[in-house]
């Protein structure tokens, strides 16, 4: 299993970023996927999840209405569109899949600052 995140960076408050997660080593379309984040000094938290076919999504209250999770199964890729970013969204963002145990990507840094 390999998960590779990209798309992070430095953005001003109110800005947008789109994160991508490319998966390999398993049948991507058969598994629910998740985005997590971890801010400095804090525990890793679940941001959003999406069902295997993409029909069902869930969001943390802190990002609801601002973030959108999606996936493109033929491309083995999951996305996180992040709009109206706030300084408190600053964190390392990870994609993850549970295949008997939870697998993680290496993470991508998102920094929201003026």
C-alpha positions in Angstrom: 0.0 0.0 0.0 1.3 3.4 -0.9 -0.4 6.8 -0.4 1.2 9.9 -1.7 -0.2 13.3 -0.8 0.5 16.6 -2.6 -0.9 20.1 -3.0 0.0 21.6 0.3 1.6 25.0 0.7 1.4 28.5 2.2 -1.8 30.4 1.7 -3.3 33.5 3.1 -6.4 33.4 5.3 -9.5 33.1 3.1 -7.6 31.4 0.4 -8.0 27.9 -1.2 -5.9 24.8 -1.8 -6.6 21.4 -3.3 -4.9 18.4 -1.9 -4.5 15.2 -3.8 -3.7 11.6 -2.6 -2.6 9.1 -5.1 -3.0 5.5 -4.0 -1.4 2.3 -5.2 -0.9 -1.3 -4.1 -4.5 -2.1 -3.4 -7.9 -1.9 -5.1 -8.6 1.8 -4.5 -12.3 1.6 -5.6 -13.1 -1.0 -2.9 -12.2 1.1 0.1 -13.5 4.0 2.0 -10.8 6.8 2.4 -10.1 9.5 4.9 -8.2 12.7 5.3 -6.7 13.5 8.7 -4.7 16.4 9.9 -2.2 17.0 12.8 -1.4 20.5 14.0 1.8 21.1 16.1 1.3 19.9 19.7 -2.1 18.4 18.9 -3.4 14.9 18.3 -4.2 13.8 14.8 -7.9 14.4 13.9 -10.2 13.2 11.3 -11.1 15.9 8.8 -13.3 14.1 6.2 -14.2 10.6 4.9 -15.6 9.3 1.7 -17.2 5.9 0.8 -15.7 3.6 -1.7 -17.9 4.8 -4.6 -17.9 8.3 -3.4 -21.6 8.5 -2.7 -21.3 9.2 1.0 -19.1 11.8 2.7 -18.6 13.1 6.2 -16.9 16.1 7.7 -15.6 17.3 11.0 -17.7 20.2 12.3 -14.7 22.5 12.1 -14.5 22.2 8.3 -18.1 21.6 7.3 -19.2 23.9 4.5 -15.6 24.9 3.7 -13.9 21.6 2.7 -15.0 19.1 0.0 -13.7 15.5 -0.2 -14.0 13.7 -3.5 -12.4 10.8 -5.4 -11.7 9.7 -8.9 -11.6 5.9 -8.8 -10.2 5.3 -12.3 -7.3 7.6 -11.4 -6.8 6.0 -7.9 -6.9 9.5 -6.5 -8.7 11.3 -3.7 -9.0 15.0 -3.3 -9.6 17.6 -0.6 -10.8 21.0 -1.8 -10.2 23.5 1.0 -11.8 26.9 0.7 -12.1 29.9 3.1 -9.0 28.7 4.9 -8.3 29.8 8.4 -5.0 29.9 10.5 -6.4 27.1 12.6 -6.4 24.9 9.5 -2.6 24.9 9.6 -1.5 21.3 9.9 0.1 18.4 8.2 -2.6 16.7 6.2 -2.6 12.9 5.7 -4.7 10.5 3.6 -5.4 7.2 5.0 -7.0 3.8 4.3 -8.0 0.9 6.6 -7.0 -2.5 5.2 -6.9 -4.6 8.3 -4.8 -1.8 9.8 -4.6 1.8 9.0 -2.1 3.0 6.4 -0.9 6.6 6.1 0.8 8.7 3.5 3.8 10.9 4.3 1.6 14.0 4.7 1.6 17.4 3.1 2.0 20.6 5.0 -0.7 23.3 4.9 0.1 26.7 6.4 -2.5 29.4 6.5 -0.9 32.7 7.4 -0.7 36.3 6.3 
